[in-house]
Amino acid sequence: MTKEDFKPDTRYTLTWRDESGRAKPLNLYVYRVYDKFMVARETSGGGLLRRIGYENVERIVHEHAVAPAERFFIPGAVLDEKTWRDRAEMQLYSSAPGRGK
């Protein structure tokens, strides 16, 4: 997969290879797309923010654009490329307008 296969503020269901090399299903909300990786939140499971390299994604099963009223927001500094150069995941809570979070 490449950068062109993904868009910000979109939910994806995909198959990816984890750190141990096993293929797993993954549900994501993509915040930012960079040249070598994307920053996304797991929407199933622990809800971690992750840096996901495009080479680890095997295929996209489902793609759904998120309406502006339904988007999750995180401070821009947390999503910057330089913040993610030396980390693979981060625990952070986000807010969603109209959801009371």
All heavy atoms as an XYZ file, in Angstrom:
830
protein
N       0.833     -1.172      0.000
C       0.000      0.000      0.000
C       0.890      1.251      0.000
O       2.030      1.210      0.422
C      -0.877      0.027      1.246
C      -1.907     -1.061      1.318
S      -3.350     -0.516      0.452
C      -3.987     -2.036     -0.126
N       0.297      2.360     -0.419
C       1.019      3.628     -0.477
C       0.188      4.726      0.186
O      -0.971      4.511      0.547
C       1.311      4.040     -1.931
O       0.067      4.265     -2.603
C       2.123      2.980     -2.658
N       0.769      5.891      0.281
C       0.113      7.047      0.876
C      -1.185      7.389      0.140
O      -2.164      7.783      0.755
C       1.069      8.238      0.837
C       0.485      9.522      1.322
C       1.479     10.650      1.182
C       0.866     11.965      1.570
N       1.790     13.070      1.405
N      -1.204      7.226     -1.159
C      -2.367      7.580     -1.973
C      -3.584      6.692     -1.689
O      -4.700      7.039     -2.066
C      -2.018      7.526     -3.466
C      -1.121      8.651     -3.927
C       0.327      8.476     -3.483
O       0.803      7.319     -3.348
O       0.983      9.508     -3.238
N      -3.390      5.556     -1.047
C      -4.496      4.646     -0.736
C      -5.289      5.079      0.496
O      -6.358      4.519      0.758
C      -3.965      3.223     -0.511
C      -3.344      2.643     -1.762
O      -3.896      2.859     -2.854
O      -2.297      1.977     -1.643
N      -4.794      6.060      1.254
C      -5.427      6.464      2.504
C      -5.718      7.954      2.513
O      -4.985      8.737      1.919
C      -4.525      6.111      3.689
C      -4.332      4.636      3.842
C      -3.246      4.008      3.259
C      -5.249      3.874      4.535
C      -3.061      2.635      3.378
C      -5.087      2.511      4.655
C      -3.995      1.896      4.075
N      -6.800      8.334      3.219
C      -7.204      9.730      3.351
C      -7.436     10.053      4.822
O      -7.925      9.208      5.574
C      -8.506      9.971      2.592
C      -8.374      9.818      1.097
C      -9.732      9.958      0.452
C     -10.005      8.657     -0.156
N     -11.080      8.026     -0.453
N      -7.132     11.282      5.238
C      -7.421     11.681      6.618
C      -8.931     11.704      6.885
O      -9.732     11.839      5.960
C      -6.844     13.089      6.727
C      -5.969     13.263      5.547
C      -6.435     12.320      4.498
N      -9.305     11.621      8.148
C     -10.698     11.662      8.598
C     -11.554     10.620      7.892
O     -12.657     10.885      7.431
C     -11.288     13.064      8.412
C     -10.539     14.100      9.233
O     -10.298     13.814     10.425
O     -10.197     15.168      8.702
N     -11.013      9.415      7.837
C     -11.691      8.285      7.204
C     -11.528      7.065      8.104
O     -10.489      6.870      8.700
C     -11.081      7.997      5.813
O     -11.137      9.198      5.036
C     -11.835      6.916      5.088
N     -12.579      6.256      8.176
C     -12.517      4.992      8.924
C     -12.205      3.868      7.945
O     -12.756      3.815      6.849
C     -13.845      4.697      9.611
C     -14.158      5.635     10.721
C     -15.476      5.237     11.366
N     -15.940      6.255     12.266
C     -15.673      6.283     13.561
N     -14.955      5.339     14.107
N     -16.132      7.258     14.315
N     -11.334      2.965      8.382
C     -10.930      1.829      7.562
C     -11.041      0.537      8.351
O     -10.780      0.517      9.549
C      -9.464      1.966      7.110
C      -9.226      3.064      6.123
C      -8.844      4.332      6.543
C      -9.378      2.840      4.763
C      -8.621      5.346      5.639
C      -9.157      3.854      3.853
C      -8.782      5.101      4.287
O      -8.566      6.107      3.396
N     -11.402     -0.508      7.653
C     -11.229     -1.865      8.142
C     -10.196     -2.468      7.204
O     -10.369     -2.431      5.984
C     -12.543     -2.664      8.075
O     -13.512     -1.992      8.889
C     -12.343     -4.081      8.580
N      -9.117     -3.003      7.761
C      -8.043     -3.511      6.907
C      -7.365     -4.717      7.530
O      -7.595     -5.049      8.684
C      -7.025     -2.406      6.598
C      -6.503     -1.529      7.724
C      -5.301     -2.161      8.371
C      -6.143     -0.183      7.178
N      -6.539     -5.347      6.736
C      -5.692     -6.441      7.201
C      -4.268     -5.908      7.248
O      -3.797     -5.342      6.266
C      -5.775     -7.642      6.246
O      -7.129     -8.044      6.130
C      -4.950     -8.804      6.767
N      -3.609     -6.078      8.384
C      -2.235     -5.584      8.512
C      -1.380     -6.601      9.237
O      -1.870     -7.503      9.887
C      -2.218     -4.235      9.226
C      -2.403     -4.292     10.713
C      -3.495     -4.755     11.378
C      -1.482     -3.881     11.710
N      -3.318     -4.647     12.734
C      -2.092     -4.120     12.970
C      -0.203     -3.337     11.667
C      -1.454     -3.823     14.163
C       0.412     -3.041     12.861
C      -0.197     -3.277     14.092
N      -0.086     -6.445      9.106
C       0.886     -7.308      9.795
C       1.372     -6.571     11.031
O       1.888     -5.466     10.941
C       2.058     -7.624      8.883
C       1.644     -8.437      7.694
C       2.436     -9.710      7.635
N       1.912    -10.545      6.564
C       1.440    -11.753      6.752
N       1.441    -12.285      7.944
N       0.987    -12.451      5.745
N       1.214     -7.211     12.209
C       1.680     -6.591     13.443
C       3.190     -6.750     13.587
O       3.866     -7.254     12.685
C       0.922     -7.146     14.651
C       1.157     -8.624     14.882
O       1.997     -9.233     14.190
O       0.500     -9.184     15.772
N       3.712     -6.345     14.736
C       5.160     -6.370     14.975
C       5.745     -7.772     14.897
O       6.913     -7.961     14.551
C       5.488     -5.757     16.337
C       5.141     -4.294     16.466
C       3.660     -4.051     16.735
O       2.953     -4.968     17.221
O       3.199     -2.942     16.454
N       4.945     -8.783     15.218
C       5.432    -10.162     15.164
C       5.249    -10.799     13.786
O       5.629    -11.944     13.589
C       4.719    -11.010     16.220
O       3.332    -11.076     15.948
N       4.653    -10.068     12.832
C       4.496    -10.577     11.475
C       3.198    -11.306     11.201
O       3.002    -11.836     10.122
N       2.291    -11.328     12.186
C       1.010    -12.017     12.019
C      -0.005    -11.098     11.359
O      -0.117     -9.921     11.702
C       0.473    -12.464     13.371
C       1.385    -13.485     14.037
C       0.834    -13.959     15.334
N      -0.463    -14.582     15.088
C      -1.317    -14.900     16.041
N      -1.035    -14.633     17.289
N      -2.468    -15.465     15.744
N      -0.782    -11.632     10.419
C      -1.849    -10.867      9.771
C      -3.035    -10.777     10.711
O      -3.469    -11.778     11.280
C      -2.248    -11.525      8.464
N      -3.554     -9.549     10.893
C      -4.671     -9.314     11.804
C      -5.642     -8.322     11.184
O      -5.233     -7.433     10.446
C      -4.178     -8.706     13.122
C      -3.361     -9.609     13.976
C      -3.043     -8.892     15.259
C      -2.443     -9.834     16.277
N      -2.232     -9.162     17.555
N      -6.938     -8.435     11.543
C      -7.884     -7.393     11.133
C      -7.714     -6.174     12.045
O      -7.366     -6.307     13.218
C      -9.245     -8.052     11.335
C      -9.016     -9.066     12.392
C      -7.590     -9.539     12.227
N      -7.955     -4.995     11.509
C      -7.799     -3.779     12.291
C      -8.808     -2.748     11.815
O      -8.966     -2.536     10.607
C      -6.375     -3.236     12.127
C      -5.980     -2.027     12.946
C      -6.017     -2.335     14.440
C      -4.595     -1.555     12.556
N      -9.499     -2.110     12.761
C     -10.409     -1.002     12.472
C      -9.721      0.272     12.904
O      -9.239      0.368     14.038
C     -11.730     -1.164     13.226
C     -12.500     -2.368     12.748
O     -12.648     -2.586     11.563
N     -12.974     -3.163     13.686
N      -9.689      1.283     12.019
C      -8.954      2.519     12.269
C      -9.759      3.752     11.939
O     -10.631      3.719     11.071
C      -7.735      2.630     11.356
C      -6.677      1.625     11.236
C      -5.778      2.044     10.091
C      -5.884      1.575     12.507
N      -9.389      4.829     12.600
C      -9.778      6.180     12.200
C      -8.475      6.890     11.882
O      -7.622      7.055     12.764
C     -10.513      6.894     13.332
C     -10.860      8.329     13.018
C     -12.063      8.645     12.401
C      -9.979      9.359     13.325
C     -12.381      9.963     12.115
C     -10.291     10.670     13.034
C     -11.490     10.971     12.433
O     -11.800     12.270     12.134
N      -8.261      7.299     10.648
C      -6.998      7.911     10.222
C      -7.053      9.420     10.453
O      -7.949     10.105      9.963
C      -6.699      7.610      8.733
C      -5.454      8.351      8.275
C      -6.538      6.121      8.529
N      -6.086      9.925     11.237
C      -5.977     11.353     11.504
C      -5.108     12.062     10.476
O      -5.507     13.076      9.919
C      -5.359     11.608     12.885
C      -6.288     11.335     14.023
C      -6.187     10.170     14.763
C      -7.275     12.244     14.375
C      -7.033      9.915     15.811
C      -8.131     12.003     15.424
C      -8.010     10.835     16.142
O      -8.855     10.579     17.187
N      -3.896     11.554     10.281
C      -2.947     12.199      9.369
C      -2.269     11.147      8.506
O      -2.044     10.016      8.943
C      -1.856     12.943     10.139
C      -2.333     14.074     10.980
C      -2.253     15.401     10.257
N      -2.843     16.466     11.031
C      -2.175     17.305     11.786
N      -0.884     17.210     11.896
N      -2.816     18.256     12.447
N      -1.911     11.567      7.295
C      -1.223     10.700      6.344
C       0.089     11.383      5.977
O       0.093     12.522      5.505
C      -2.099     10.493      5.080
C      -1.385      9.656      4.061
C      -3.428      9.874      5.455
N       1.206     10.698      6.227
C       2.533     11.214      5.897
C       3.162     10.338      4.818
O       2.572      9.336      4.412
C       3.421     11.241      7.152
C       2.906     12.198      8.196
C       2.339     11.726      9.374
C       2.961     13.565      7.992
C       1.857     12.612     10.332
C       2.476     14.457      8.950
C       1.933     13.971     10.103
O       1.444     14.839     11.048
N       4.348     10.682      4.358
C       4.992      9.952      3.261
C       5.260      8.490      3.592
O       5.056      7.621      2.762
C       6.302     10.624      2.853
C       6.060     11.953      2.155
O       4.975     12.122      1.572
O       6.959     12.811      2.196
N       5.730      8.187      4.807
C       6.122      6.820      5.147
C       5.152      6.109      6.089
O       5.235      4.906      6.254
C       7.516      6.821      5.774
C       8.566      7.289      4.811
C       9.933      7.200      5.403
C      10.951      7.687      4.383
N      12.298      7.501      4.814
N       4.263      6.837      6.730
C       3.334      6.233      7.687
C       2.102      7.110      7.854
O       2.050      8.243      7.382
C       4.012      6.013      9.044
C       4.467      7.280      9.724
C       3.612      7.953     10.579
C       5.735      7.791      9.504
C       4.020      9.122     11.212
C       6.155      8.952     10.138
C       5.287      9.616     10.989
N       1.105      6.563      8.548
C      -0.084      7.325      8.914
C      -0.263      7.244     10.432
O       0.228      6.322     11.070
C      -1.320      6.782      8.202
C      -1.664      5.361      8.538
S      -3.073      4.828      7.588
C      -2.591      3.132      7.285
N      -0.950      8.230     10.992
C      -1.279      8.241     12.410
C      -2.773      7.971     12.504
O      -3.579      8.687     11.908
C      -0.931      9.591     13.070
C      -1.334      9.589     14.528
C       0.549      9.891     12.922
N      -3.125      6.912     13.229
C      -4.520      6.485     13.289
C      -4.869      5.979     14.680
O      -3.997      5.576     15.442
C      -4.757      5.384     12.271
N      -6.158      5.996     15.004
C      -6.655      5.454     16.268
C      -7.367      4.143     15.988
O      -8.157      4.035     15.062
C      -7.640      6.416     16.917
C      -8.232      5.848     18.208
C      -9.221      6.781     18.847
N      -8.631      8.013     19.306
C      -7.942      8.175     20.437
N      -7.723      7.148     21.224
N      -7.470      9.340     20.780
N      -7.069      3.143     16.815
C      -7.804      1.878     16.748
C      -9.226      2.145     17.216
O      -9.427      2.664     18.300
C      -7.197      0.847     17.683
C      -5.881      0.298     17.265
C      -5.406     -0.737     18.266
O      -6.201     -1.604     18.668
O      -4.233     -0.650     18.645
N     -10.215      1.794     16.421
C     -11.605      2.000     16.840
C     -12.188      0.741     17.456
O     -13.304      0.760     17.953
C     -12.472      2.467     15.660
O     -12.366      1.537     14.596
C     -12.041      3.845     15.203
N     -11.467     -0.338     17.401
C     -11.856     -1.549     18.128
C     -10.691     -1.903     19.041
O      -9.534     -1.707     18.690
C     -12.138     -2.694     17.155
O     -11.005     -2.971     16.378
N     -10.982     -2.381     20.202
C      -9.899     -2.723     21.118
C      -9.568     -1.590     22.061
O     -10.447     -0.902     22.566
N      -8.275     -1.356     22.256
C      -7.803     -0.414     23.257
C      -7.923      1.050     22.913
O      -7.787      1.897     23.780
N      -8.132      1.410     21.672
C      -8.248      2.804     21.288
C      -6.933      3.550     21.257
O      -6.906      4.776     21.368
N      -5.828      2.837     21.094
C      -4.513      3.477     21.044
C      -4.319      4.265     19.756
O      -4.831      3.891     18.705
C      -3.406      2.426     21.114
C      -3.251      1.656     22.404
C      -2.226      0.555     22.213
C      -2.834      2.581     23.516
N      -3.553      5.345     19.857
C      -3.067      6.027     18.660
C      -1.865      5.235     18.183
O      -1.012      4.850     18.985
C      -2.621      7.447     18.979
C      -3.693      8.491     19.127
C      -3.068      9.810     19.533
C      -4.470      8.658     17.856
N      -1.773      4.992     16.868
C      -0.675      4.195     16.328
C      -0.050      4.856     15.115
O      -0.730      5.516     14.344
C      -1.175      2.829     15.868
C      -1.543      1.894     16.943
C      -1.865      0.529     16.327
N      -2.089     -0.451     17.348
C      -1.153     -1.182     17.915
N       0.090     -1.043     17.556
N      -1.458     -2.061     18.842
N       1.232      4.606     14.964
C       1.927      4.919     13.720
C       1.913      3.626     12.912
O       2.427      2.605     13.358
C       3.369      5.340     13.991
C       4.139      5.612     12.710
C       5.558      5.900     12.991
N       6.197      4.665     13.472
C       7.373      4.609     14.029
N       8.070      5.693     14.219
N       7.883      3.462     14.425
N       1.329      3.664     11.730
C       1.207      2.468     10.902
C       1.894      2.726      9.569
O       1.522      3.643      8.835
C      -0.274      2.097     10.687
C      -0.909      1.791     12.045
C      -0.401      0.931      9.729
C      -2.368      1.531     12.004
N       2.901      1.924      9.291
C       3.600      2.024      8.016
C       2.783      1.383      6.913
O       2.109      0.375      7.124
N       2.827      1.964      5.745
C       2.042      1.455      4.619
C       2.475      0.053      4.207
O       1.659     -0.730      3.730
C       2.143      2.401      3.421
C       1.743      3.805      3.764
C       2.654      4.854      3.698
C       0.451      4.091      4.192
C       2.288      6.138      4.018
C       0.080      5.380      4.522
C       0.998      6.398      4.427
O       0.638      7.668      4.763
N       3.730     -0.282      4.432
C       4.226     -1.612      4.054
C       3.612     -2.714      4.914
O       3.622     -3.883      4.531
C       5.752     -1.668      4.129
C       6.326     -1.588      5.530
C       6.458     -0.180      6.094
O       6.145      0.799      5.375
O       6.859     -0.054      7.264
N       3.058     -2.358      6.083
C       2.435     -3.347      6.965
C       0.983     -3.639      6.622
O       0.413     -4.585      7.134
C       2.511     -2.882      8.418
C       3.925     -2.794      8.913
O       4.814     -3.433      8.376
N       4.149     -1.978      9.917
N       0.378     -2.813      5.776
C      -1.023     -2.997      5.398
C      -1.092     -3.919      4.192
O      -0.485     -3.663      3.159
C      -1.695     -1.648      5.073
C      -3.135     -1.864      4.638
C      -1.621     -0.713      6.266
N      -1.835     -5.023      4.331
C      -1.968     -5.975      3.241
C      -3.099     -5.613      2.291
O      -2.944     -5.668      1.088
C      -2.179     -7.382      3.786
C      -0.957     -7.927      4.444
C      -1.105     -9.384      4.809
O      -2.205     -9.956      4.666
O      -0.099     -9.949      5.239
N      -4.278     -5.263      2.871
C      -5.378     -4.856      2.007
C      -6.410     -4.077      2.795
O      -6.544     -4.220      4.008
C      -6.020     -6.045      1.324
C      -6.837     -6.928      2.188
C      -7.357     -8.140      1.405
N      -8.210     -8.932      2.239
C      -9.522     -9.003      2.100
N     -10.119     -8.348      1.145
N     -10.232     -9.752      2.916
N      -7.164     -3.248      2.081
C      -8.255     -2.484      2.662
C      -9.542     -3.251      2.390
O      -9.854     -3.573      1.247
C      -8.331     -1.075      2.050
C      -7.053     -0.299      2.370
C      -9.568     -0.341      2.552
C      -6.943      1.039      1.664
N     -10.268     -3.554      3.454
C     -11.517     -4.298      3.329
C     -12.693     -3.342      3.154
O     -13.578     -3.566      2.336
C     -11.740     -5.198      4.563
C     -13.061     -5.929      4.480
C     -10.587     -6.175      4.722
N     -12.700     -2.248      3.939
C     -13.797     -1.288      3.899
C     -13.261      0.108      4.181
O     -12.347      0.281      4.995
C     -14.863     -1.661      4.934
C     -16.052     -0.764      4.927
N     -16.986     -0.779      3.926
C     -16.448      0.185      5.800
C     -17.917      0.128      4.184
N     -17.608      0.725      5.325
N     -13.843      1.109      3.524
C     -13.453      2.506      3.706
C     -14.718      3.333      3.852
O     -15.676      3.152      3.110
C     -12.652      2.953      2.484
C     -12.279      4.390      2.460
C     -11.502      4.759      1.205
O     -10.972      3.863      0.525
O     -11.442      5.957      0.908
N     -14.729      4.256      4.835
C     -15.906      5.086      5.068
C     -15.452      6.481      5.491
O     -14.813      6.647      6.542
C     -16.783      4.462      6.160
C     -17.942      5.304      6.560
N     -19.042      5.485      5.753
C     -18.176      6.024      7.680
C     -19.895      6.286      6.364
N     -19.391      6.625      7.543
N     -15.786      7.501      4.680
C     -15.457      8.882      5.034
C     -16.324      9.318      6.211
O     -17.499      8.971      6.294
C     -15.690      9.802      3.840
N     -15.749     10.100      7.120
C     -16.442     10.534      8.335
C     -16.932     11.966      8.136
O     -16.169     12.844      7.742
C     -15.506     10.446      9.557
C     -16.187     10.958     10.804
C     -15.030      9.019      9.743
N     -18.191     12.194      8.422
C     -18.780     13.536      8.313
C     -18.127     14.473      9.322
O     -17.705     14.031     10.403
C     -20.283     13.457      8.576
N     -18.033     15.765      9.018
C     -17.383     16.704      9.936
C     -17.957     16.699     11.354
O     -17.221     16.847     12.320
C     -17.599     18.065      9.264
C     -17.674     17.738      7.807
C     -18.382     16.400      7.737
N     -19.237     16.506     11.513
C     -19.842     16.494     12.851
C     -19.486     15.244     13.653
O     -19.634     15.228     14.869
C     -21.363     16.598     12.730
N     -18.987     14.208     13.007
C     -18.668     12.944     13.671
C     -17.170     12.716     13.881
O     -16.767     11.664     14.354
C     -19.209     11.775     12.832
C     -20.711     11.777     12.688
C     -21.417     11.494     13.994
O     -20.947     10.617     14.747
O     -22.437     12.145     14.273
N     -16.334     13.686     13.515
C     -14.879     13.512     13.590
C     -14.351     13.636     15.007
O     -14.875     14.367     15.824
C     -14.187     14.543     12.701
C     -14.471     14.296     11.258
C     -13.790     15.282     10.370
N     -14.133     14.964      8.982
C     -13.932     15.785      7.982
N     -13.379     16.964      8.185
N     -14.279     15.415      6.766
N     -13.274     12.891     15.285
C     -12.561     12.977     16.554
C     -11.456     14.013     16.412
O     -10.834     14.116     15.363
C     -11.945     11.628     16.920
C     -12.957     10.582     17.256
C     -13.297      9.615     16.332
C     -13.569     10.563     18.491
C     -14.223      8.640     16.638
C     -14.505      9.595     18.810
C     -14.834      8.633     17.878
N     -11.197     14.758     17.471
C     -10.178     15.797     17.424
C      -9.112     15.568     18.486
O      -9.412     15.197     19.613
C     -10.817     17.173     17.614
C     -11.753     17.528     16.506
C     -13.111     17.324     16.637
C     -11.265     18.027     15.321
C     -13.981     17.620     15.603
C     -12.134     18.333     14.280
C     -13.490     18.130     14.425
N      -7.881     15.799     18.073
C      -6.712     15.698     18.941
C      -5.841     16.916     18.639
O      -5.768     17.347     17.488
C      -5.920     14.401     18.657
C      -6.744     13.205     19.107
C      -4.584     14.395     19.353
C      -6.078     11.889     18.879
N      -5.148     17.488     19.624
C      -4.276     18.640     19.352
C      -3.281     18.345     18.231
O      -2.718     17.252     18.147
C      -3.552     18.862     20.682
C      -4.446     18.252     21.702
C      -5.126     17.100     21.029
N      -3.074     19.328     17.381
C      -2.194     19.177     16.228
C      -0.775     18.770     16.570
O      -0.141     18.020     15.839
N      -0.252     19.248     17.700
C       1.119     18.907     18.087
C       1.281     17.411     18.336
O       2.343     16.847     18.084
C       1.520     19.688     19.334
N       0.244     16.755     18.800
C       0.307     15.313     19.039
C       0.362     14.550     17.720
O       0.956     13.479     17.636
C      -0.919     14.856     19.875
C      -0.976     13.351     19.993
C      -0.884     15.500     21.241
N      -0.214     15.118     16.689
C      -0.277     14.447     15.385
C       0.879     14.793     14.457
O       0.983     14.229     13.371
C      -1.605     14.792     14.696
C      -2.853     14.351     15.451
C      -4.090     14.902     14.761
C      -2.916     12.847     15.559
N       1.754     15.714     14.860
C       2.878     16.115     13.997
C       3.797     14.942     13.702
O       3.993     14.057     14.536
C       3.689     17.231     14.645
C       2.997     18.576     14.548
O       2.076     18.716     13.723
O       3.381     19.483     15.308
N       4.394     14.978     12.523
C       5.298     13.905     12.087
C       6.484     13.740     13.030
O       6.876     12.620     13.352
C       5.782     14.194     10.665
C       6.573     13.087     10.057
C       6.902     13.344      8.601
O       6.707     14.473      8.114
O       7.372     12.403      7.952
N       7.041     14.841     13.519
C       8.210     14.741     14.403
C       7.884     14.068     15.731
O       8.737     13.442     16.343
C       8.833     16.112     14.635
C       7.947     17.068     15.385
C       8.606     18.418     15.551
C       7.658     19.344     16.291
N       8.225     20.656     16.442
N       6.644     14.156     16.192
C       6.228     13.488     17.424
C       6.261     11.972     17.266
O       6.521     11.240     18.215
C       4.804     13.933     17.812
O       4.777     15.352     17.917
C       4.356     13.316     19.118
N       6.035     11.476     16.051
C       5.897     10.042     15.797
C       7.163      9.390     15.254
O       7.170      8.202     14.973
C       4.735      9.803     14.844
C       3.457     10.054     15.558
C       2.743     11.222     15.602
C       2.768      9.137     16.395
N       1.659     11.078     16.400
C       1.635      9.807     16.907
C       2.992      7.812     16.757
C       0.737      9.185     17.758
C       2.078      7.205     17.597
C       0.975      7.884     18.094
N       8.246     10.102     15.115
C       9.482      9.508     14.573
C      10.036      8.403     15.448
O      10.582      7.427     14.947
C      10.535     10.582     14.379
C      10.232     11.452     13.199
C      11.390     12.340     12.850
N      10.975     13.223     11.773
C      11.288     14.482     11.704
N      12.028     15.035     12.633
N      10.864     15.215     10.699
N       9.921      8.528     16.768
C      10.540      7.557     17.669
C       9.524      6.784     18.517
O       9.881      6.159     19.501
C      11.554      8.244     18.573
C      10.928      9.318     19.439
O       9.798      9.749     19.141
O      11.575      9.725     20.421
N       8.249      6.797     18.145
C       7.258      6.026     18.896
C       6.301      5.327     17.945
O       6.072      5.776     16.838
C       6.510      6.894     19.894
C       5.590      7.891     19.321
C       4.833      8.628     20.415
N       5.725      9.076     21.444
C       5.636     10.208     22.094
N       4.654     11.015     21.850
N       6.487     10.534     23.007
N       5.770      4.212     18.401
C       4.871      3.410     17.576
C       3.417      3.530     18.016
O       2.508      3.358     17.218
C       5.291      1.951     17.606
N       3.196      3.822     19.314
C       1.830      3.962     19.801
C       1.785      4.904     20.983
O       2.805      5.182     21.620
C       1.231      2.608     20.169
C       1.978      1.857     21.237
C       1.433      0.448     21.449
O       0.935     -0.161     20.489
O       1.515     -0.021     22.575
N       0.564      5.397     21.277
C       0.393      6.355     22.351
C      -1.030      6.214     22.892
O      -1.972      6.040     22.124
C       0.592      7.778     21.804
C       0.367      8.881     22.792
S       0.351     10.547     22.044
C       1.936     10.643     21.259
N      -1.179      6.289     24.198
C      -2.505      6.282     24.820
C      -2.924      7.731     25.013
O      -2.227      8.503     25.668
C      -2.453      5.568     26.175
C      -3.775      5.530     26.896
C      -4.772      4.582     26.238
O      -4.398      3.521     25.782
N      -6.004      4.984     26.185
N      -4.046      8.124     24.425
C      -4.522      9.499     24.517
C      -6.023      9.501     24.329
O      -6.545      8.778     23.477
C      -3.855     10.358     23.434
C      -4.201     11.829     23.435
C      -3.484     12.516     24.599
C      -3.787     12.472     22.133
N      -6.705     10.299     25.089
C      -8.151     10.408     24.940
C      -8.474     11.543     23.981
O      -7.828     12.576     24.010
C      -8.807     10.661     26.297
C      -8.631      9.522     27.244
C      -7.667      9.547     28.227
C      -9.413      8.383     27.111
C      -7.491      8.479     29.080
C      -9.249      7.311     27.969
C      -8.297      7.368     28.941
O      -8.125      6.308     29.786
N      -9.482     11.359     23.164
C      -9.886     12.383     22.223
C     -11.271     12.891     22.573
O     -11.958     12.327     23.414
C      -9.878     11.835     20.803
O     -10.857     10.842     20.673
N     -11.681     13.934     21.901
C     -13.021     14.455     22.111
C     -13.804     14.338     20.809
O     -13.239     14.358     19.733
C     -12.974     15.905     22.559
O     -12.447     16.708     21.527
N     -15.083     14.202     20.937
C     -15.954     14.136     19.769
C     -17.102     15.114     20.001
O     -17.816     15.008     20.987
C     -16.489     12.725     19.578
N     -17.284     16.059     19.095
C     -18.356     17.038     19.294
C     -19.718     16.337     19.307
O     -19.972     15.426     18.553
C     -18.219     17.956     18.099
C     -17.270     17.332     17.172
C     -16.551     16.262     17.888
N     -20.567     16.775     20.208
C     -21.909     16.234     20.281
C     -22.003     14.861     20.923
O     -23.058     14.259     20.947
N     -20.926     14.349     21.443
C     -20.920     13.017     22.045
C     -20.771     13.066     23.561
O     -20.771     12.040     24.205
C     -19.775     12.184     21.474
C     -19.855     11.994     20.008
C     -20.284     10.603     19.737
N     -20.217     10.355     18.326
C     -21.102      9.659     17.679
N     -22.099      9.119     18.318
N     -20.994      9.461     16.401
N     -20.533     14.255     24.108
C     -20.400     14.375     25.553
C     -19.100     13.861     26.107
O     -18.989     13.550     27.279
N     -18.083     13.754     25.267
C     -16.792     13.251     25.731
C     -15.835     14.388     25.958
O     -15.845     15.368     25.320
C     -16.195     12.291     24.701
C     -17.005     11.045     24.549
C     -16.357     10.142     23.558
C     -17.177      8.884     23.388
N     -16.639      7.999     22.400
